[in-house]
């Protein structure tokens, strides 16, 4: 695969609505409304239904275009773990609101917002490097894990074991920065050229999670000489698994 350049990762980050090259201004094809939206606490607990936000990648299936709602979350229910389905990523299926149609989406194309989570993407306070730290995953949020276990007829521990076995981001996995979602930070001693390809990375393991990041999925990844401590799965592309 072709690695994105440092400049592309900076310019095409999903928080930017427009791309400026000199006097030319064009829409950013990777722009995500969720990067600028505010998400309040939920008015009801999410025991059986969950707030999910879907990224642009779901549009690869034209039947899933209704999942894209300008960055607004969707209440999803009847969550069921579907395995990897021949891809590197784990999948979960669900129904939306009161509908009967079943959708199936990979973990790198959706974000979960816990009911007690408030996300303020104020443009004066937002950091591109930390944009995804406020979001969780259906495979790491306590309530959605319990719902998935109930659907599968398994205990939480049994389901967690299966999910970890299927997790593509094990220590030693070779990854690349995902264009539009990963924002680079230069090494302290080197200022890279914008036209240079960003190096691929190696997953070191799960992040050393602190209490403020409880029930969120982060990984430690080393890109060249720089180690990133809290990387969300949606920020990565998988090159080669261990």
MIKEFI-824221 format. One line per field, with one value per atom (N, C-alpha, C, O): residue number from 1; x, y negated, z negated. Coordinates in pm, whole numbers. Layout:
N
k = [NUM:...]
c1 = [X:...]
c2 = [Y:...]
c3 = [Z:...]
***
This chain:
242
k = [1:1:1:1:2:2:2:2:3:3:3:3:4:4:4:4:5:5:5:5:6:6:6:6:7:7:7:7:8:8:8:8:9:9:9:9:10:10:10:10:11:11:11:11:12:12:12:12:13:13:13:13:14:14:14:14:15:15:15:15:16:16:16:16:17:17:17:17:18:18:18:18:19:19:19:19:20:20:20:20:21:21:21:21:22:22:22:22:23:23:23:23:24:24:24:24:25:25:25:25:26:26:26:26:27:27:27:27:28:28:28:28:29:29:29:29:30:30:30:30:31:31:31:31:32:32:32:32:33:33:33:33:34:34:34:34:35:35:35:35:36:36:36:36:37:37:37:37:38:38:38:38:39:39:39:39:40:40:40:40:41:41:41:41:42:42:42:42:43:43:43:43:44:44:44:44:45:45:45:45:46:46:46:46:47:47:47:47:48:48:48:48:49:49:49:49:50:50:50:50:51:51:51:51:52:52:52:52:53:53:53:53:54:54:54:54:55:55:55:55:56:56:56:56:57:57:57:57:58:58:58:58:59:59:59:59:60:60:60:60:61:61:61:61:62:62:62:62:63:63:63:63:64:64:64:64:65:65:65:65:66:66:66:66:67:67:67:67:68:68:68:68:69:69:69:69:70:70:70:70:71:71:71:71:72:72:72:72:73:73:73:73:74:74:74:74:75:75:75:75:76:76:76:76:77:77:77:77:78:78:78:78:79:79:79:79:80:80:80:80:81:81:81:81:82:82:82:82:83:83:83:83:84:84:84:84:85:85:85:85:86:86:86:86:87:87:87:87:88:88:88:88:89:89:89:89:90:90:90:90:91:91:91:91:92:92:92:92:93:93:93:93:94:94:94:94:95:95:95:95:96:96:96:96:97:97:97:97:98:98:98:98:99:99:99:99:100:100:100:100:101:101:101:101:102:102:102:102:103:103:103:103:104:104:104:104:105:105:105:105:106:106:106:106:107:107:107:107:108:108:108:108:109:109:109:109:110:110:110:110:111:111:111:111:112:112:112:112:113:113:113:113:114:114:114:114:115:115:115:115:116:116:116:116:117:117:117:117:118:118:118:118:119:119:119:119:120:120:120:120:121:121:121:121:122:122:122:122:123:123:123:123:124:124:124:124:125:125:125:125:126:126:126:126:127:127:127:127:128:128:128:128:129:129:129:129:130:130:130:130:131:131:131:131:132:132:132:132:133:133:133:133:134:134:134:134:135:135:135:135:136:136:136:136:137:137:137:137:138:138:138:138:139:139:139:139:140:140:140:140:141:141:141:141:142:142:142:142:143:143:143:143:144:144:144:144:145:145:145:145:146:146:146:146:147:147:147:147:148:148:148:148:149:149:149:149:150:150:150:150:151:151:151:151:152:152:152:152:153:153:153:153:154:154:154:154:155:155:155:155:156:156:156:156:157:157:157:157:158:158:158:158:159:159:159:159:160:160:160:160:161:161:161:161:162:162:162:162:163:163:163:163:164:164:164:164:165:165:165:165:166:166:166:166:167:167:167:167:168:168:168:168:169:169:169:169:170:170:170:170:171:171:171:171:172:172:172:172:173:173:173:173:174:174:174:174:175:175:175:175:176:176:176:176:177:177:177:177:178:178:178:178:179:179:179:179:180:180:180:180:181:181:181:181:182:182:182:182:183:183:183:183:184:184:184:184:185:185:185:185:186:186:186:186:187:187:187:187:188:188:188:188:189:189:189:189:190:190:190:190:191:191:191:191:192:192:192:192:193:193:193:193:194:194:194:194:195:195:195:195:196:196:196:196:197:197:197:197:198:198:198:198:199:199:199:199:200:200:200:200:201:201:201:201:202:202:202:202:203:203:203:203:204:204:204:204:205:205:205:205:206:206:206:206:207:207:207:207:208:208:208:208:209:209:209:209:210:210:210:210:211:211:211:211:212:212:212:212:213:213:213:213:214:214:214:214:215:215:215:215:216:216:216:216:217:217:217:217:218:218:218:218:219:219:219:219:220:220:220:220:221:221:221:221:222:222:222:222:223:223:223:223:224:224:224:224:225:225:225:225:226:226:226:226:227:227:227:227:228:228:228:228:229:229:229:229:230:230:230:230:231:231:231:231:232:232:232:232:233:233:233:233:234:234:234:234:235:235:235:235:236:236:236:236:237:237:237:237:238:238:238:238:239:239:239:239:240:240:240:240:241:241:241:241:242:242:242:242]
c1 = [83:0:88:204:32:105:77:-39:182:165:134:194:42:15:133:213:144:253:214:98:316:291:194:104:214:129:-15:-107:-35:-171:-243:-361:-173:-234:-277:-378:-199:-234:-349:-444:-340:-438:-574:-677:-575:-700:-762:-850:-718:-778:-927:-971:-1005:-1151:-1212:-1331:-1136:-1188:-1190:-1253:-1121:-1115:-1220:-1223:-1306:-1413:-1362:-1413:-1261:-1208:-1057:-989:-1007:-864:-814:-870:-709:-654:-514:-424:-496:-365:-341:-390:-264:-245:-376:-438:-419:-545:-663:-778:-635:-742:-802:-730:-935:-1006:-1104:-1187:-1093:-1179:-1235:-1174:-1351:-1406:-1314:-1252:-1305:-1224:-1305:-1409:-1260:-1336:-1340:-1418:-1257:-1253:-1323:-1318:-1385:-1447:-1556:-1635:-1557:-1659:-1728:-1662:-1861:-1935:-1917:-1927:-1890:-1874:-1754:-1744:-1662:-1544:-1577:-1496:-1696:-1735:-1863:-1902:-1927:-2052:-2031:-1928:-2131:-2133:-2234:-2344:-2194:-2282:-2307:-2214:-2434:-2471:-2485:-2482:-2501:-2531:-2666:-2754:-2682:-2809:-2913:-2880:-3039:-3146:-3193:-3267:-3150:-3188:-3066:-2980:-3057:-2942:-2944:-3051:-2826:-2817:-2791:-2677:-2899:-2889:-2910:-2839:-3007:-3038:-3019:-3006:-3016:-2994:-2872:-2845:-2799:-2671:-2654:-2703:-2585:-2562:-2438:-2326:-2460:-2350:-2344:-2447:-2222:-2196:-2118:-2024:-2158:-2098:-2014:-2055:-1896:-1801:-1828:-1912:-1756:-1783:-1769:-1831:-1688:-1663:-1787:-1788:-1893:-2014:-2081:-2161:-2048:-2109:-2059:-2112:-1956:-1913:-2025:-2028:-2117:-2237:-2352:-2395:-2404:-2508:-2634:-2711:-2657:-2776:-2765:-2863:-2643:-2620:-2615:-2576:-2655:-2645:-2732:-2705:-2836:-2922:-2852:-2901:-2738:-2664:-2588:-2547:-2570:-2498:-2597:-2679:-2591:-2689:-2622:-2658:-2526:-2460:-2389:-2383:-2334:-2263:-2350:-2299:-2484:-2573:-2565:-2548:-2576:-2574:-2708:-2809:-2708:-2830:-2845:-2747:-2965:-2992:-3002:-3091:-2910:-2905:-2934:-2893:-3004:-3043:-3016:-2974:-3041:-3022:-2881:-2862:-2781:-2641:-2602:-2635:-2531:-2485:-2345:-2320:-2255:-2119:-2119:-2173:-2057:-2061:-1924:-1912:-1820:-1687:-1620:-1659:-1520:-1441:-1491:-1456:-1570:-1634:-1532:-1556:-1418:-1318:-1237:-1164:-1248:-1172:-1084:-1100:-992:-913:-994:-958:-1106:-1177:-1296:-1358:-1326:-1443:-1571:-1568:-1682:-1807:-1916:-1915:-2009:-2127:-2250:-2247:-2357:-2482:-2582:-2568:-2685:-2780:-2900:-2896:-3004:-3117:-3119:-3058:-3189:-3190:-3329:-3430:-3331:-3457:-3558:-3530:-3673:-3776:-3781:-3873:-3682:-3684:-3645:-3594:-3670:-3639:-3518:-3461:-3477:-3362:-3236:-3213:-3155:-3033:-2913:-2895:-2828:-2705:-2587:-2598:-2476:-2355:-2235:-2209:-2164:-2060:-1933:-1938:-1818:-1688:-1657:-1705:-1576:-1545:-1472:-1480:-1400:-1326:-1412:-1361:-1543:-1633:-1740:-1835:-1724:-1826:-1766:-1663:-1832:-1793:-1910:-2026:-1881:-1985:-1975:-1865:-2089:-2093:-2166:-2288:-2095:-2162:-2264:-2249:-2368:-2479:-2432:-2488:-2331:-2284:-2168:-2095:-2152:-2039:-2086:-2184:-2015:-2039:-1917:-1804:-1940:-1830:-1851:-1952:-1756:-1764:-1650:-1535:-1683:-1581:-1572:-1572:-1565:-1548:-1420:-1315:-1428:-1312:-1197:-1083:-1224:-1115:-1044:-932:-1109:-1053:-1013:-935:-1067:-1046:-901:-841:-847:-715:-732:-798:-674:-686:-622:-664:-519:-450:-535:-516:-627:-705:-854:-935:-890:-1030:-1106:-1218:-1047:-1120:-1111:-1166:-1043:-1030:-1160:-1175:-1253:-1381:-1477:-1575:-1450:-1541:-1497:-1379:-1595:-1567:-1591:-1608:-1593:-1620:-1722:-1723:-1806:-1905:-1836:-1897:-1708:-1635:-1560:-1496:-1568:-1498:-1587:-1552:-1702:-1796:-1870:-1923:-1874:-1926:-2070:-2100:-2159:-2299:-2320:-2397:-2250:-2267:-2205:-2255:-2097:-2039:-2139:-2153:-2208:-2308:-2421:-2469:-2463:-2570:-2526:-2603:-2403:-2350:-2341:-2370:-2302:-2292:-2430:-2446:-2531:-2667:-2717:-2776:-2693:-2739:-2674:-2738:-2545:-2470:-2492:-2448:-2560:-2580:-2451:-2432:-2362:-2232:-2218:-2293:-2122:-2087:-2000:-1949:-1985:-1899:-1756:-1692:-1707:-1570:-1552:-1449:-1650:-1641:-1638:-1557:-1726:-1729:-1600:-1545:-1553:-1429:-1313:-1229:-1307:-1201:-1210:-1108:-1330:-1349:-1309:-1242:-1350:-1317:-1167:-1114:-1099:-955:-884:-782:-936:-879:-894:-805:-1006:-1032:-974:-972:-926:-876:-755:-654:-762:-648:-531:-420:-556:-453:-376:-365:-325:-241:-100:-60:-24:114:191:187:260:337:270:333:143:73:132:156:155:207:90:-2:94:-18:32:151:-62:-34:-129:-238:-89:-182:-297:-276:-417:-536:-559:-584:-552:-568:-707:-808:-708:-833:-862:-940:-801:-836:-715:-730:-599:-477:-410:-389:-375:-302:-163:-151:-58:79:138:98:234:315:461:504:538:678:761:730:867:961:1022:1033:1062:1113:1241:1269:1317:1447:1446:1545:1333:1328:1200:1092:1212:1096:1083:1161:987:978:929:858:966:915:771:735:689:547:526:426:619:603:656:640:719:774:663:571:673:574:587:697:473:475:512:462:596:636:519:424:527:430:458:559:369:382:371:330:408:402:321:354:216:136:219:269:232:306:215:258:90:-7:-117:-128:-200:-305:-242:-135:-310:-260:-264:-343:-178:-178:-292:-270:-414:-535:-545:-523:-579:-603:-754:-832:-794:-935:-1019:-1136:-963:-1040:-1074:-1161:-1007:-1034:-1101:-1091:-1167:-1232:-1334:-1408:-1336:-1429:-1406:-1500:-1281:-1246:-1129:-1046:-1122:-1020:-907:-926:-789:-672:-553:-545:-461:-343:-219:-221:-108:23:83:92:123:175:304:311:405:533:544:545:551:573:715:741:805:943:1000:1000:1048:1105:1008:1048:879:780:675:618:649:546:423:432:310:182:116:104:74:26:-121:-159:-204:-347:-402:-443:-402:-451:-581:-587:-684:-814:-807:-740:-874:-870:-908:-855:-998:-1038:-926:-939:-817:-706:-603:-503:-628:-527:-578:-697:-486:-506:-414:-302:-461:-381:-304:-362:-172:-87:-65:-84:-27:3:-18:33:-93:-118:-10:60:0:95:34:97]
c2 = [118:0:-125:-121:-236:-363:-438:-464:-473:-545:-691:-751:-752:-895:-979:-935:-1098:-1188:-1263:-1268:-1322:-1404:-1518:-1549:-1579:-1690:-1648:-1720:-1531:-1482:-1454:-1486:-1396:-1367:-1495:-1497:-1601:-1728:-1797:-1845:-1801:-1875:-1808:-1875:-1675:-1603:-1549:-1463:-1597:-1549:-1579:-1683:-1486:-1493:-1612:-1640:-1682:-1802:-1923:-2024:-1915:-2027:-2010:-1909:-2109:-2100:-2135:-2084:-2224:-2270:-2247:-2251:-2222:-2206:-2328:-2365:-2391:-2510:-2482:-2447:-2497:-2486:-2616:-2634:-2705:-2836:-2912:-2931:-2956:-3029:-2937:-2981:-2809:-2713:-2655:-2617:-2649:-2593:-2488:-2517:-2367:-2257:-2185:-2189:-2119:-2042:-1927:-1865:-1898:-1787:-1657:-1643:-1562:-1438:-1351:-1256:-1381:-1301:-1372:-1323:-1483:-1559:-1477:-1409:-1485:-1417:-1519:-1592:-1525:-1619:-1590:-1681:-1465:-1431:-1501:-1511:-1550:-1620:-1760:-1822:-1810:-1944:-1946:-2052:-1834:-1829:-1818:-1770:-1865:-1845:-1736:-1733:-1646:-1537:-1549:-1541:-1567:-1581:-1445:-1341:-1447:-1324:-1272:-1350:-1141:-1082:-1101:-1102:-1117:-1138:-1006:-1007:-894:-764:-672:-689:-575:-484:-392:-357:-353:-268:-124:-78:-54:86:177:276:142:223:146:207:15:-67:-156:-197:-186:-253:-362:-349:-467:-580:-551:-548:-531:-503:-611:-657:-650:-746:-670:-598:-687:-610:-699:-809:-649:-724:-705:-624:-780:-784:-647:-622:-561:-431:-346:-257:-370:-289:-314:-233:-426:-458:-368:-371:-286:-189:-91:-31:-74:3:-95:-155:-115:-216:-193:-286:-70:-41:-97:-100:-141:-190:-342:-397:-410:-556:-622:-735:-552:-610:-618:-685:-550:-557:-688:-725:-759:-885:-998:-1027:-1062:-1164:-1292:-1350:-1335:-1462:-1463:-1567:-1349:-1341:-1313:-1292:-1314:-1282:-1134:-1051:-1102:-962:-896:-964:-764:-686:-589:-527:-575:-476:-339:-316:-250:-117:-11:-24:94:198:336:348:438:577:602:664:554:571:718:791:760:899:903:841:977:991:1088:1198:1047:1126:1181:1245:1157:1203:1108:992:1155:1069:1072:985:1169:1176:1165:1098:1233:1235:1108:1093:1017:891:886:969:790:777:731:759:660:594:676:750:661:726:649:527:722:662:682:779:587:601:567:473:643:614:557:576:488:417:374:377:333:267:122:89:36:-107:-150:-117:-223:-274:-160:-60:-174:-69:15:94:-3:69:215:257:292:435:468:576:373:398:413:335:513:539:488:519:410:358:431:484:435:498:410:387:360:260:300:354:273:302:199:86:240:155:26:-72:26:-95:-195:-295:-167:-258:-316:-378:-296:-349:-386:-332:-478:-525:-509:-526:-477:-460:-574:-610:-629:-736:-684:-671:-653:-608:-710:-830:-661:-749:-861:-971:-834:-933:-1016:-1080:-1013:-1083:-1213:-1214:-1322:-1452:-1485:-1480:-1519:-1549:-1689:-1716:-1776:-1914:-1938:-1957:-1937:-1961:-2109:-2145:-2193:-2335:-2359:-2308:-2434:-2448:-2521:-2510:-2595:-2665:-2574:-2603:-2467:-2377:-2243:-2169:-2212:-2079:-2061:-2151:-1945:-1907:-1793:-1694:-1805:-1698:-1569:-1459:-1583:-1464:-1386:-1266:-1455:-1390:-1378:-1345:-1403:-1406:-1281:-1290:-1164:-1039:-982:-875:-1050:-998:-1006:-937:-1087:-1098:-986:-961:-917:-815:-676:-650:-588:-451:-358:-402:-228:-124:-28:-8:32:128:248:322:269:384:351:439:227:188:120:111:72:8:114:210:97:199:240:359:142:174:248:343:204:271:411:501:429:562:657:772:608:691:727:840:632:658:761:850:749:845:985:1084:992:1123:1186:1306:1106:1159:1215:1322:1140:1185:1316:1403:1330:1449:1566:1678:1540:1645:1685:1801:1586:1611:1525:1430:1561:1474:1361:1368:1256:1145:1194:1156:1277:1326:1409:1398:1491:1572:1485:1506:1386:1297:1216:1199:1165:1087:1169:1117:1295:1383:1397:1390:1416:1428:1298:1301:1187:1058:1033:978:1073:1053:1146:1108:1265:1357:1302:1319:1235:1181:1042:991:980:843:836:902:758:751:668:680:585:494:553:493:672:735:677:620:693:646:711:833:630:679:659:679:618:592:469:367:480:369:285:338:156:68:-55:-85:-124:-251:-357:-324:-485:-590:-600:-596:-612:-618:-761:-850:-784:-917:-972:-906:-1094:-1158:-1148:-1228:-1052:-1028:-1034:-1067:-1005:-1010:-1145:-1190:-1209:-1336:-1316:-1276:-1342:-1310:-1414:-1530:-1371:-1464:-1436:-1321:-1536:-1512:-1475:-1512:-1400:-1370:-1500:-1597:-1502:-1625:-1675:-1795:-1584:-1623:-1637:-1679:-1602:-1603:-1670:-1639:-1760:-1820:-1758:-1792:-1668:-1598:-1688:-1786:-1655:-1726:-1684:-1568:-1780:-1750:-1649:-1578:-1644:-1553:-1413:-1322:-1394:-1263:-1171:-1215:-1043:-945:-926:-915:-923:-896:-749:-664:-716:-577:-489:-538:-361:-267:-248:-295:-179:-167:-23:65:-3:129:116:35:198:195:252:364:174:218:295:390:255:320:225:116:264:174:55:66:-59:-178:-156:-77:-228:-226:-316:-432:-262:-341:-403:-336:-530:-601:-608:-578:-646:-645:-734:-703:-842:-933:-871:-921:-763:-697:-562:-473:-545:-418:-381:-466:-253:-198:-255:-271:-284:-326:-242:-197:-222:-135:-217:-287:-209:-279:-185:-87:-217:-133:-219:-336:-158:-221:-176:-56:-272:-241:-319:-439:-251:-317:-339:-244:-466:-504:-560:-670:-485:-531:-545:-449:-664:-688:-750:-791:-758:-823:-723:-650:-719:-631:-712:-810:-673:-735:-651:-529:-716:-643:-604:-500:-683:-656:-675:-785:-568:-571:-492:-376:-553:-487:-397:-434:-283:-193:-259:-220:-358:-420:-502:-545:-525:-604:-518:-570:-388:-297:-217:-186:-184:-84:33:14:152:271:314:333:328:376:526:599:571:712:751:685:859:906:1006:1064:1023:1121:1260:1358]
c3 = [0:0:0:-42:47:50:-80:-114:-152:-277:-250:-160:-326:-309:-353:-435:-297:-336:-463:-502:-526:-644:-610:-688:-495:-454:-432:-470:-370:-346:-478:-492:-574:-704:-776:-846:-757:-819:-745:-807:-612:-533:-527:-531:-518:-495:-624:-618:-737:-861:-862:-813:-916:-906:-979:-961:-1061:-1128:-1037:-1069:-924:-830:-721:-650:-707:-607:-467:-367:-462:-333:-328:-431:-208:-185:-110:-7:-161:-98:-47:-124:84:147:223:335:161:222:222:117:339:350:378:377:402:433:305:213:300:186:238:323:186:229:107:0:121:8:-29:58:-157:-205:-192:-257:-109:-91:-216:-222:-316:-439:-556:-669:-531:-638:-709:-645:-844:-925:-1014:-1089:-1007:-1091:-1239:-1322:-1273:-1415:-1476:-1599:-1392:-1443:-1493:-1562:-1459:-1501:-1583:-1633:-1597:-1672:-1822:-1869:-1896:-2040:-2072:-2017:-2161:-2202:-2352:-2433:-2388:-2528:-2595:-2529:-2727:-2798:-2749:-2715:-2745:-2704:-2814:-2932:-2772:-2870:-2931:-3029:-2875:-2928:-2923:-2837:-3014:-3014:-2893:-2842:-2846:-2728:-2770:-2774:-2802:-2842:-2721:-2704:-2639:-2520:-2389:-2283:-2396:-2277:-2301:-2414:-2191:-2206:-2100:-1987:-2138:-2048:-1963:-2014:-1834:-1742:-1634:-1585:-1600:-1492:-1384:-1415:-1258:-1149:-1058:-1019:-1025:-944:-795:-756:-713:-570:-502:-399:-561:-500:-481:-396:-560:-545:-410:-364:-344:-215:-102:8:-130:-31:0:107:-94:-70:-53:-151:71:93:12:-10:-31:-111:-253:-327:-290:-425:-432:-535:-326:-325:-432:-472:-478:-581:-717:-808:-731:-857:-871:-981:-760:-762:-783:-695:-899:-934:-980:-1082:-902:-933:-1067:-1133:-1107:-1233:-1353:-1463:-1334:-1446:-1478:-1389:-1606:-1644:-1613:-1593:-1608:-1586:-1702:-1744:-1753:-1856:-1789:-1708:-1823:-1762:-1868:-1983:-1827:-1921:-1861:-1746:-1941:-1897:-1846:-1741:-1921:-1880:-1883:-1977:-1780:-1772:-1710:-1606:-1775:-1721:-1604:-1614:-1492:-1369:-1330:-1225:-1410:-1372:-1275:-1264:-1205:-1115:-971:-893:-936:-803:-690:-590:-706:-600:-586:-488:-681:-679:-804:-893:-811:-934:-1055:-1169:-1030:-1139:-1187:-1111:-1315:-1375:-1336:-1319:-1323:-1280:-1385:-1460:-1388:-1472:-1388:-1309:-1405:-1335:-1435:-1556:-1382:-1468:-1386:-1263:-1455:-1391:-1439:-1541:-1366:-1396:-1442:-1380:-1552:-1608:-1620:-1687:-1557:-1564:-1436:-1418:-1348:-1221:-1235:-1339:-1130:-1128:-1041:-1053:-954:-868:-952:-1045:-918:-994:-917:-799:-986:-929:-992:-1102:-920:-973:-935:-817:-1036:-1014:-1088:-1199:-1026:-1087:-1195:-1191:-1291:-1406:-1368:-1441:-1257:-1218:-1141:-1090:-1131:-1061:-1153:-1106:-1283:-1374:-1508:-1549:-1576:-1707:-1802:-1763:-1927:-2028:-2129:-2172:-2167:-2267:-2390:-2387:-2498:-2621:-2669:-2647:-2736:-2777:-2870:-2866:-2953:-3048:-2994:-3069:-2863:-2801:-2735:-2661:-2763:-2700:-2615:-2663:-2489:-2397:-2341:-2276:-2365:-2316:-2218:-2258:-2090:-1988:-1952:-1834:-2053:-2029:-1950:-1988:-1841:-1753:-1818:-1772:-1925:-1994:-2094:-2136:-2132:-2231:-2173:-2233:-2055:-1997:-1952:-1894:-1980:-1929:-1831:-1862:-1715:-1616:-1665:-1629:-1746:-1796:-1896:-1913:-1961:-2067:-2031:-2117:-1905:-1864:-1904:-1954:-1882:-1901:-2042:-2069:-2131:-2267:-2346:-2447:-2301:-2371:-2334:-2405:-2223:-2174:-2220:-2240:-2235:-2275:-2156:-2043:-2185:-2086:-2147:-2268:-2063:-2115:-2176:-2253:-2143:-2197:-2326:-2383:-2371:-2493:-2595:-2713:-2551:-2642:-2723:-2667:-2853:-2944:-2910:-2905:-2887:-2861:-2728:-2722:-2623:-2494:-2496:-2430:-2572:-2587:-2653:-2612:-2754:-2821:-2726:-2727:-2644:-2547:-2443:-2406:-2395:-2298:-2359:-2291:-2485:-2552:-2568:-2547:-2604:-2618:-2487:-2482:-2378:-2246:-2207:-2148:-2238:-2200:-2296:-2269:-2408:-2506:-2576:-2611:-2595:-2657:-2782:-2802:-2864:-2975:-2921:-2810:-3003:-2961:-2938:-2840:-3027:-3014:-2887:-2820:-2853:-2732:-2607:-2517:-2603:-2486:-2477:-2369:-2590:-2590:-2537:-2463:-2572:-2522:-2371:-2302:-2317:-2172:-2101:-1998:-2157:-2096:-2094:-1997:-2201:-2206:-2108:-2049:-2090:-1992:-1851:-1768:-1824:-1690:-1670:-1558:-1777:-1768:-1675:-1701:-1567:-1474:-1528:-1478:-1629:-1678:-1796:-1902:-1774:-1876:-1868:-1767:-1977:-1977:-1863:-1846:-1785:-1671:-1538:-1434:-1536:-1410:-1341:-1406:-1212:-1133:-1082:-1020:-1107:-1073:-997:-994:-937:-870:-925:-972:-921:-963:-864:-743:-914:-827:-783:-865:-654:-599:-632:-610:-685:-723:-871:-924:-939:-1080:-1173:-1291:-1123:-1204:-1184:-1072:-1297:-1288:-1345:-1460:-1269:-1311:-1404:-1404:-1482:-1559:-1526:-1533:-1490:-1454:-1574:-1687:-1549:-1657:-1707:-1632:-1833:-1894:-1826:-1827:-1768:-1712:-1560:-1501:-1496:-1351:-1303:-1353:-1206:-1142:-1002:-913:-982:-854:-742:-766:-620:-503:-478:-496:-438:-416:-303:-301:-211:-97:-125:-43:-242:-277:-326:-394:-291:-337:-488:-541:-556:-699:-720:-647:-817:-836:-882:-944:-851:-905:-1054:-1104:-1123:-1267:-1314:-1239:-1438:-1500:-1630:-1717:-1641:-1763:-1878:-1870:-1985:-2102:-2196:-2261:-2204:-2291:-2328:-2271:-2424:-2472:-2543:-2603:-2534:-2603:-2753:-2804:-2822:-2967:-3013:-3049:-3011:-3027:-3165:-3266:-3168:-3292:-3316:-3226:-3435:-3472:-3381:-3355:-3332:-3247:-3112:-3042:-3076:-2949:-2971:-2885:-3083:-3116:-3009:-2960:-2972:-2874:-2734:-2657:-2702:-2568:-2519:-2598:-2388:-2331:-2273:-2173:-2334:-2281:-2277:-2351:-2187:-2168:-2166:-2127:-2210:-2199:-2066:-2039:-1983:-1850:-1828:-1856:-1778:-1749:-1599:-1521:-1559:-1420:-1410:-1458:-1348:-1341:-1481:-1559:-1513:-1645:-1743:-1851:-1707:-1792:-1837:-1755:-1967:-2021:-2058:-2133:-2006:-2038:-2147:-2133:-2253:-2370:-2362:-2416:-2297:-2295:-2154:-2118:-2076:-1940:-1932:-1974:-1878:-1861:-1737:-1640:-1736:-1620:-1487:-1383:-1488:-1362:-1299:-1184:-1372:-1320:-1246:-1197:-1236:-1182:-1064:-1054:-973:-868:-898:-945:-873:-901:-776:-669:-791:-681:-691:-594:-810:-829:-975:-1066:-997:-1133:-1176:-1094:-1308:-1362:-1352:-1391]
***
